[in-house]
Amino acid sequence: MKINNFGTQGINPYKNSVNKINAANKTEAAKGTDKVEISAAAKELQQVSQISSERAEKIEALKKQVQSGTYEVKAQDVAKGIVNFYSKN
């Protein structure tokens, strides 16, 4: 008895499903892209964090000077700071 596969040659259901998935992925990728915009307020906050890191470094240096006993207070600078503070208010 001879069996012929009429109509089923070249059909691979797995390959068809893979092709459908690949086609769907291509259309999703082509649809659109994400876009991020940073507001001016956020940029300003980033700069503030940079300033605060510089300030933290200065504070650490001052702490080391105080702990080692090498920190000297300049009376004239303190007096100028006090006068400037109260003259603005």
Sequence and secondary structure as in RCSB ss.txt:
>XXXX:A:sequence
MKINNFGTQGINPYKNSVNKINAANKTEAAKGTDKVEISAAAKELQQVSQISSERAEKIEALKKQVQSGTYEVKA
QDVAKGIVNFYSKN
>XXXX:A:secstr
     TT TT  HHHHHHHHHHHHHHHHHHH        HHHHHHHHHHHHHHHHHHHHHHHHHHHHHT     H
HHHHHHHHHHHHH 
